[in-house]
Amino acid sequence: MKIGELSHLTGVSVRSLRHYEKKGLIASVRLPNGYRDYSPLTTETVDTIKLYLNLGLTTEQIAAFLTCVLKNKEAFCAEVLPVYRKKLADIEHQLKQLDQIKTNLIDRINSLQQEEQVKNE
């Protein structure tokens, strides 16, 4: 199938599909006219890539275990769990940072409101 059809079937833009191919996540055969030709199984691969992207993983992280996951169940791929743990740790760190930023903003708002009240008295 051509890239436009793959895009239509998966809901992924042609640009993203080209990016996935550049990263080695999907492969195509070049037809004599230069068009990409994808296997029908590529739709499953793209759906799997979408799942992992929605978990916040990068294409580099996905590339590290994608072949294993497509051949086996995720539970049989030793490479997956460390990536999940690292991603969760990163998210927890970001949440702490965001909580600190939120606290700082609340403090600034309260400070400015107090200054405004003093000014208006």
PyMOL commands that place a pseudoatom at each C-alpha (Angstrom):
pseudoatom trace, name=CA, resn=MET, resi=1, chain=A, elem=C, hetatm=0, pos=[0.000, 0.000, 0.000]
pseudoatom trace, name=CA, resn=LYS, resi=2, chain=A, elem=C, hetatm=0, pos=[1.126, 3.550, -0.662]
pseudoatom trace, name=CA, resn=ILE, resi=3, chain=A, elem=C, hetatm=0, pos=[1.913, 6.035, 2.090]
pseudoatom trace, name=CA, resn=GLY, resi=4, chain=A, elem=C, hetatm=0, pos=[-1.360, 7.941, 1.638]
pseudoatom trace, name=CA, resn=GLU, resi=5, chain=A, elem=C, hetatm=0, pos=[-3.399, 4.807, 2.186]
pseudoatom trace, name=CA, resn=LEU, resi=6, chain=A, elem=C, hetatm=0, pos=[-1.348, 3.890, 5.257]
pseudoatom trace, name=CA, resn=SER, resi=7, chain=A, elem=C, hetatm=0, pos=[-1.910, 7.401, 6.562]
pseudoatom trace, name=CA, resn=HIS, resi=8, chain=A, elem=C, hetatm=0, pos=[-5.656, 7.095, 5.997]
pseudoatom trace, name=CA, resn=LEU, resi=9, chain=A, elem=C, hetatm=0, pos=[-5.885, 3.655, 7.657]
pseudoatom trace, name=CA, resn=THR, resi=10, chain=A, elem=C, hetatm=0, pos=[-3.866, 4.604, 10.726]
pseudoatom trace, name=CA, resn=GLY, resi=11, chain=A, elem=C, hetatm=0, pos=[-4.778, 8.258, 11.185]
pseudoatom trace, name=CA, resn=VAL, resi=12, chain=A, elem=C, hetatm=0, pos=[-1.096, 9.165, 11.175]
pseudoatom trace, name=CA, resn=SER, resi=13, chain=A, elem=C, hetatm=0, pos=[0.130, 11.960, 8.926]
pseudoatom trace, name=CA, resn=VAL, resi=14, chain=A, elem=C, hetatm=0, pos=[2.295, 11.206, 5.918]
pseudoatom trace, name=CA, resn=ARG, resi=15, chain=A, elem=C, hetatm=0, pos=[4.981, 13.378, 7.482]
pseudoatom trace, name=CA, resn=SER, resi=16, chain=A, elem=C, hetatm=0, pos=[4.959, 11.251, 10.659]
pseudoatom trace, name=CA, resn=LEU, resi=17, chain=A, elem=C, hetatm=0, pos=[5.094, 8.042, 8.651]
pseudoatom trace, name=CA, resn=ARG, resi=18, chain=A, elem=C, hetatm=0, pos=[8.163, 9.326, 6.829]
pseudoatom trace, name=CA, resn=HIS, resi=19, chain=A, elem=C, hetatm=0, pos=[9.679, 10.181, 10.207]
pseudoatom trace, name=CA, resn=TYR, resi=20, chain=A, elem=C, hetatm=0, pos=[8.954, 6.673, 11.529]
pseudoatom trace, name=CA, resn=GLU, resi=21, chain=A, elem=C, hetatm=0, pos=[10.637, 5.218, 8.472]
pseudoatom trace, name=CA, resn=LYS, resi=22, chain=A, elem=C, hetatm=0, pos=[13.654, 7.493, 8.886]
pseudoatom trace, name=CA, resn=LYS, resi=23, chain=A, elem=C, hetatm=0, pos=[13.935, 6.294, 12.508]
pseudoatom trace, name=CA, resn=GLY, resi=24, chain=A, elem=C, hetatm=0, pos=[13.752, 2.659, 11.392]
pseudoatom trace, name=CA, resn=LEU, resi=25, chain=A, elem=C, hetatm=0, pos=[10.389, 1.968, 13.018]
pseudoatom trace, name=CA, resn=ILE, resi=26, chain=A, elem=C, hetatm=0, pos=[8.685, 1.017, 9.763]
pseudoatom trace, name=CA, resn=ALA, resi=27, chain=A, elem=C, hetatm=0, pos=[10.038, -0.023, 6.390]
pseudoatom trace, name=CA, resn=SER, resi=28, chain=A, elem=C, hetatm=0, pos=[8.887, 0.219, 2.819]
pseudoatom trace, name=CA, resn=VAL, resi=29, chain=A, elem=C, hetatm=0, pos=[9.954, -1.027, -0.556]
pseudoatom trace, name=CA, resn=ARG, resi=30, chain=A, elem=C, hetatm=0, pos=[10.556, 1.542, -3.257]
pseudoatom trace, name=CA, resn=LEU, resi=31, chain=A, elem=C, hetatm=0, pos=[8.569, 0.981, -6.415]
pseudoatom trace, name=CA, resn=PRO, resi=32, chain=A, elem=C, hetatm=0, pos=[10.167, 1.724, -9.803]
pseudoatom trace, name=CA, resn=ASN, resi=33, chain=A, elem=C, hetatm=0, pos=[8.432, 5.108, -9.805]
pseudoatom trace, name=CA, resn=GLY, resi=34, chain=A, elem=C, hetatm=0, pos=[10.035, 5.943, -6.434]
pseudoatom trace, name=CA, resn=TYR, resi=35, chain=A, elem=C, hetatm=0, pos=[6.836, 5.595, -4.398]
pseudoatom trace, name=CA, resn=ARG, resi=36, chain=A, elem=C, hetatm=0, pos=[6.971, 3.839, -1.056]
pseudoatom trace, name=CA, resn=ASP, resi=37, chain=A, elem=C, hetatm=0, pos=[5.100, 0.541, -0.834]
pseudoatom trace, name=CA, resn=TYR, resi=38, chain=A, elem=C, hetatm=0, pos=[4.178, -0.729, 2.628]
pseudoatom trace, name=CA, resn=SER, resi=39, chain=A, elem=C, hetatm=0, pos=[3.130, -4.183, 3.729]
pseudoatom trace, name=CA, resn=PRO, resi=40, chain=A, elem=C, hetatm=0, pos=[-0.428, -4.495, 5.078]
pseudoatom trace, name=CA, resn=LEU, resi=41, chain=A, elem=C, hetatm=0, pos=[1.155, -5.512, 8.418]
pseudoatom trace, name=CA, resn=THR, resi=42, chain=A, elem=C, hetatm=0, pos=[2.610, -2.011, 8.708]
pseudoatom trace, name=CA, resn=THR, resi=43, chain=A, elem=C, hetatm=0, pos=[-0.778, -0.778, 9.982]
pseudoatom trace, name=CA, resn=GLU, resi=44, chain=A, elem=C, hetatm=0, pos=[-0.332, -2.938, 13.095]
pseudoatom trace, name=CA, resn=THR, resi=45, chain=A, elem=C, hetatm=0, pos=[3.171, -1.588, 13.569]
pseudoatom trace, name=CA, resn=VAL, resi=46, chain=A, elem=C, hetatm=0, pos=[1.974, 2.015, 13.267]
pseudoatom trace, name=CA, resn=ASP, resi=47, chain=A, elem=C, hetatm=0, pos=[-0.848, 1.352, 15.753]
pseudoatom trace, name=CA, resn=THR, resi=48, chain=A, elem=C, hetatm=0, pos=[1.735, -0.056, 18.178]
pseudoatom trace, name=CA, resn=ILE, resi=49, chain=A, elem=C, hetatm=0, pos=[3.952, 2.997, 17.681]
pseudoatom trace, name=CA, resn=LYS, resi=50, chain=A, elem=C, hetatm=0, pos=[0.964, 5.246, 18.390]
pseudoatom trace, name=CA, resn=LEU, resi=51, chain=A, elem=C, hetatm=0, pos=[0.291, 3.364, 21.650]
pseudoatom trace, name=CA, resn=TYR, resi=52, chain=A, elem=C, hetatm=0, pos=[3.836, 3.927, 22.862]
pseudoatom trace, name=CA, resn=LEU, resi=53, chain=A, elem=C, hetatm=0, pos=[3.907, 7.550, 21.746]
pseudoatom trace, name=CA, resn=ASN, resi=54, chain=A, elem=C, hetatm=0, pos=[0.710, 8.082, 23.757]
pseudoatom trace, name=CA, resn=LEU, resi=55, chain=A, elem=C, hetatm=0, pos=[2.584, 6.741, 26.783]
pseudoatom trace, name=CA, resn=GLY, resi=56, chain=A, elem=C, hetatm=0, pos=[5.034, 9.593, 26.255]
pseudoatom trace, name=CA, resn=LEU, resi=57, chain=A, elem=C, hetatm=0, pos=[7.885, 7.521, 24.890]
pseudoatom trace, name=CA, resn=THR, resi=58, chain=A, elem=C, hetatm=0, pos=[10.209, 8.825, 22.208]
pseudoatom trace, name=CA, resn=THR, resi=59, chain=A, elem=C, hetatm=0, pos=[10.764, 7.148, 18.861]
pseudoatom trace, name=CA, resn=GLU, resi=60, chain=A, elem=C, hetatm=0, pos=[14.277, 6.263, 20.046]
pseudoatom trace, name=CA, resn=GLN, resi=61, chain=A, elem=C, hetatm=0, pos=[12.891, 4.492, 23.110]
pseudoatom trace, name=CA, resn=ILE, resi=62, chain=A, elem=C, hetatm=0, pos=[10.291, 2.704, 21.002]
pseudoatom trace, name=CA, resn=ALA, resi=63, chain=A, elem=C, hetatm=0, pos=[12.921, 1.580, 18.489]
pseudoatom trace, name=CA, resn=ALA, resi=64, chain=A, elem=C, hetatm=0, pos=[14.802, -0.180, 21.290]
pseudoatom trace, name=CA, resn=PHE, resi=65, chain=A, elem=C, hetatm=0, pos=[12.030, -2.718, 21.847]
pseudoatom trace, name=CA, resn=LEU, resi=66, chain=A, elem=C, hetatm=0, pos=[9.536, -2.471, 18.976]
pseudoatom trace, name=CA, resn=THR, resi=67, chain=A, elem=C, hetatm=0, pos=[10.747, -5.554, 17.114]
pseudoatom trace, name=CA, resn=CYS, resi=68, chain=A, elem=C, hetatm=0, pos=[10.484, -7.659, 20.267]
pseudoatom trace, name=CA, resn=VAL, resi=69, chain=A, elem=C, hetatm=0, pos=[6.992, -6.394, 21.074]
pseudoatom trace, name=CA, resn=LEU, resi=70, chain=A, elem=C, hetatm=0, pos=[5.743, -7.060, 17.550]
pseudoatom trace, name=CA, resn=LYS, resi=71, chain=A, elem=C, hetatm=0, pos=[7.096, -10.630, 17.625]
pseudoatom trace, name=CA, resn=ASN, resi=72, chain=A, elem=C, hetatm=0, pos=[6.164, -11.433, 21.234]
pseudoatom trace, name=CA, resn=LYS, resi=73, chain=A, elem=C, hetatm=0, pos=[3.887, -10.133, 23.912]
pseudoatom trace, name=CA, resn=GLU, resi=74, chain=A, elem=C, hetatm=0, pos=[5.081, -7.044, 25.717]
pseudoatom trace, name=CA, resn=ALA, resi=75, chain=A, elem=C, hetatm=0, pos=[5.582, -9.046, 28.935]
pseudoatom trace, name=CA, resn=PHE, resi=76, chain=A, elem=C, hetatm=0, pos=[8.254, -11.166, 27.211]
pseudoatom trace, name=CA, resn=CYS, resi=77, chain=A, elem=C, hetatm=0, pos=[10.337, -8.156, 26.183]
pseudoatom trace, name=CA, resn=ALA, resi=78, chain=A, elem=C, hetatm=0, pos=[12.869, -7.384, 28.887]
pseudoatom trace, name=CA, resn=GLU, resi=79, chain=A, elem=C, hetatm=0, pos=[13.657, -4.014, 27.277]
pseudoatom trace, name=CA, resn=VAL, resi=80, chain=A, elem=C, hetatm=0, pos=[10.197, -2.571, 27.991]
pseudoatom trace, name=CA, resn=LEU, resi=81, chain=A, elem=C, hetatm=0, pos=[10.054, -2.477, 31.793]
pseudoatom trace, name=CA, resn=PRO, resi=82, chain=A, elem=C, hetatm=0, pos=[13.192, -0.340, 32.322]
pseudoatom trace, name=CA, resn=VAL, resi=83, chain=A, elem=C, hetatm=0, pos=[11.898, 2.178, 29.765]
pseudoatom trace, name=CA, resn=TYR, resi=84, chain=A, elem=C, hetatm=0, pos=[8.539, 2.356, 31.582]
pseudoatom trace, name=CA, resn=ARG, resi=85, chain=A, elem=C, hetatm=0, pos=[10.256, 2.801, 34.945]
pseudoatom trace, name=CA, resn=LYS, resi=86, chain=A, elem=C, hetatm=0, pos=[12.480, 5.574, 33.588]
pseudoatom trace, name=CA, resn=LYS, resi=87, chain=A, elem=C, hetatm=0, pos=[9.507, 7.348, 32.007]
pseudoatom trace, name=CA, resn=LEU, resi=88, chain=A, elem=C, hetatm=0, pos=[7.531, 7.133, 35.256]
pseudoatom trace, name=CA, resn=ALA, resi=89, chain=A, elem=C, hetatm=0, pos=[10.484, 8.542, 37.217]
pseudoatom trace, name=CA, resn=ASP, resi=90, chain=A, elem=C, hetatm=0, pos=[10.792, 11.385, 34.708]
pseudoatom trace, name=CA, resn=ILE, resi=91, chain=A, elem=C, hetatm=0, pos=[7.080, 12.174, 35.039]
pseudoatom trace, name=CA, resn=GLU, resi=92, chain=A, elem=C, hetatm=0, pos=[7.268, 12.126, 38.842]
pseudoatom trace, name=CA, resn=HIS, resi=93, chain=A, elem=C, hetatm=0, pos=[10.200, 14.555, 38.692]
pseudoatom trace, name=CA, resn=GLN, resi=94, chain=A, elem=C, hetatm=0, pos=[8.270, 16.841, 36.329]
pseudoatom trace, name=CA, resn=LEU, resi=95, chain=A, elem=C, hetatm=0, pos=[5.231, 16.735, 38.624]
pseudoatom trace, name=CA, resn=LYS, resi=96, chain=A, elem=C, hetatm=0, pos=[7.388, 17.829, 41.576]
pseudoatom trace, name=CA, resn=GLN, resi=97, chain=A, elem=C, hetatm=0, pos=[8.792, 20.675, 39.509]
pseudoatom trace, name=CA, resn=LEU, resi=98, chain=A, elem=C, hetatm=0, pos=[5.314, 21.738, 38.398]
pseudoatom trace, name=CA, resn=ASP, resi=99, chain=A, elem=C, hetatm=0, pos=[4.055, 21.590, 41.977]
pseudoatom trace, name=CA, resn=GLN, resi=100, chain=A, elem=C, hetatm=0, pos=[6.898, 23.890, 43.046]
pseudoatom trace, name=CA, resn=ILE, resi=101, chain=A, elem=C, hetatm=0, pos=[6.112, 26.292, 40.200]
pseudoatom trace, name=CA, resn=LYS, resi=102, chain=A, elem=C, hetatm=0, pos=[2.439, 26.247, 41.219]
pseudoatom trace, name=CA, resn=THR, resi=103, chain=A, elem=C, hetatm=0, pos=[3.377, 27.031, 44.835]
pseudoatom trace, name=CA, resn=ASN, resi=104, chain=A, elem=C, hetatm=0, pos=[5.625, 29.889, 43.683]
pseudoatom trace, name=CA, resn=LEU, resi=105, chain=A, elem=C, hetatm=0, pos=[2.842, 31.347, 41.519]
pseudoatom trace, name=CA, resn=ILE, resi=106, chain=A, elem=C, hetatm=0, pos=[0.307, 31.134, 44.344]
pseudoatom trace, name=CA, resn=ASP, resi=107, chain=A, elem=C, hetatm=0, pos=[2.779, 32.892, 46.650]
pseudoatom trace, name=CA, resn=ARG, resi=108, chain=A, elem=C, hetatm=0, pos=[3.346, 35.676, 44.082]
pseudoatom trace, name=CA, resn=ILE, resi=109, chain=A, elem=C, hetatm=0, pos=[-0.392, 36.100, 43.487]
pseudoatom trace, name=CA, resn=ASN, resi=110, chain=A, elem=C, hetatm=0, pos=[-1.042, 36.308, 47.226]
pseudoatom trace, name=CA, resn=SER, resi=111, chain=A, elem=C, hetatm=0, pos=[1.790, 38.789, 47.658]
pseudoatom trace, name=CA, resn=LEU, resi=112, chain=A, elem=C, hetatm=0, pos=[0.524, 41.009, 44.840]
pseudoatom trace, name=CA, resn=GLN, resi=113, chain=A, elem=C, hetatm=0, pos=[-3.037, 40.848, 46.148]
pseudoatom trace, name=CA, resn=GLN, resi=114, chain=A, elem=C, hetatm=0, pos=[-1.851, 41.893, 49.625]
pseudoatom trace, name=CA, resn=GLU, resi=115, chain=A, elem=C, hetatm=0, pos=[0.093, 44.787, 48.140]
pseudoatom trace, name=CA, resn=GLU, resi=116, chain=A, elem=C, hetatm=0, pos=[-2.989, 45.812, 46.188]
pseudoatom trace, name=CA, resn=GLN, resi=117, chain=A, elem=C, hetatm=0, pos=[-5.158, 45.688, 49.309]
pseudoatom trace, name=CA, resn=VAL, resi=118, chain=A, elem=C, hetatm=0, pos=[-2.679, 47.848, 51.235]
pseudoatom trace, name=CA, resn=LYS, resi=119, chain=A, elem=C, hetatm=0, pos=[-2.595, 50.304, 48.364]
pseudoatom trace, name=CA, resn=ASN, resi=120, chain=A, elem=C, hetatm=0, pos=[-6.379, 50.540, 48.268]
pseudoatom trace, name=CA, resn=GLU, resi=121, chain=A, elem=C, hetatm=0, pos=[-6.753, 51.179, 52.015]
for i in range(1, 121): cmd.bond("trace and resi %d" % i, "trace and resi %d" % (i + 1))
show_as sticks, trace
zoom trace
